[in-house]
Amino acid sequence: MGVLALTRKKGESIMIASNIEVIILSVHGEQVRLGIIAPKEVPIYRKELYEQITSENNEATQHLNVGVMKNMLRNQNEEKQV
């Protein structure tokens, strides 16, 4: 995956595909304020929040998989005893 570096000024924007526009709203020192216009069905998260959600989902899936496997083994053992 590569990085595309662009220079934009306040009021200028970039397009991602044909339906997402990122607009530079303001620049104050090292802070840049962005506006994002995208369809409602496109989720938009700050990266740190996205990483937290992904991590929690992975953890939940791992716990779910362990629980499912335990139940499968328990059911197999019960079937063998019958």
C-alpha positions, 0 to 999 in steps of 0.5 A: 500500500502506498501513500499519496501526499497532497498539498491543499489549502483552506477551502480546497478538497480531495475526492476519494472515488466518486462519492467521498469528498474531504475538505480542508476547513481550517488550518491552525498551527499544526492542527488541520480541521477536515470536513468529510462528505460521504454517503450515510452508509460509509462508516467514518472513524478516527483511526484510534477509535477504528483500531479500538473497535477492530481490536474489541471485535477480534477479541469478542470473536476469539472468545466466541470461537472458544465458547463454540468449540467447548459446546461442540466438544461437550455435545460430541461427548454427550452423543458418545455416551448415549 
